[in-house]
Amino acid sequence: MKYKFWDVSRDRKKKPITLSDRLLEMVAAAMAVCMLVLTGVFYSKAPDTVPSHFNGAMEADAWSGKEVYWILAVMMLIGMAVCASAAYNRKLVNLPIRLKPAVFYRQIGLISRMCRIMTIAFGLIWLAILLAMSAGFIGLPADVAAALIPLSVMLMVGVAMFYTLKIWWIGRGV
């Protein structure tokens, strides 16, 4: 039978899912639930118009109706779902690295771990955006909200860079 895009049995044949992988998945699931609960709470307390875009100095430069909370929450949930499913289907991950047969399962395990951590990073980005949009009416200082978004984006980029280099390092000598 020819290997198909959605067939992941070959990737998981020798690489079992570890306890830490399951814990990362549970944290991501809890984060998704918390994200929905917080979105509902902030939506109910938000004024009719909320800031929906910020400039580099974290000053609101665009305003939208409070429905933007749910639109962004759905977009972030889709991002989290794609990252979570990429942990089980390596063809959803496009790294500039050739996977080596001798260390294939170690590299696949790292790709899966990276995807699980990226799922959590998507949730953190949503939390940072949610707090920035709600900072005015929940009493959060603007400088705290201004720091959370770049920090969460840097976390996501850092995770991608770290795991890409680690996967390359494992396969380079083979």
Secondary structure, DSSP 8 states (H G I E B T S, - for coil): ----TT--TTTTSS----HHHHHHHHHHHHHHHHHHHHHHHHHHHS-SEEEEEE-TTS-EEEEEETTHHHHHHHHHHHHHHHHHHHTT-GGG---SS---GGGHHHHHHHHHHHHHHHHHHHHHHHHHHHHHHHHHHHT--HHHHHHHHHHHHHHHHHHHHHHHHHHHHHHHT-
